Structure formats: structure tokens, C-alpha cells
Amino acid sequence: MDKDPALSAAFDVSKTTYRIEDVRQQSGSEHQLACAANLYTQPVPCRGADVDKAGLEAFSKMGLDITYTVEKLDKGGIYVTVRGL
């Protein structure tokens, strides 16, 4: 959202929240998992922004289907790649 000038002018990106639901493992090995999930966004309008509140409410209930992989790093930690954004 912060890369789109129109969205960043209408919404306070720093206050926007995200939640992930319905996480599903699609495949996996000892070093990598492939998963899918639904990503929900709750944008917060900037003060004075002309935003359709009913449309905003409907948008926040629509999940975006994403896929992602989680990989173990040799030096410890993990690396996550997300697709579908």
C-alpha cells in the first residue's frame, strides 16, 4: 500500500493491520514448507480522507489467497517467500 501514491494518501499505512487465516500446508521437506493461506487487510483511512465506509468494511472481509514457502537457512533462522500480493 505504501508504494501506491493514491492508497498511501487515503490510508494510514502505519495503522493498517493484517491477519492470516486458514493456513494450509501444501508440501514439505526437512528444509522447506510450501503453504497457502488467506490474508485479510484492515486499512485505516487517513484523517479527512473521503473513503466509502461500507466498501472498506466489505474489503476487510475479503481474503486474498496467498502462497508462501518457508525455508531453513544454513546459518540458522528462516527465509519466507510470499506470492499473490
Disulfide bonds with the S-S distance in Angstrom:
none
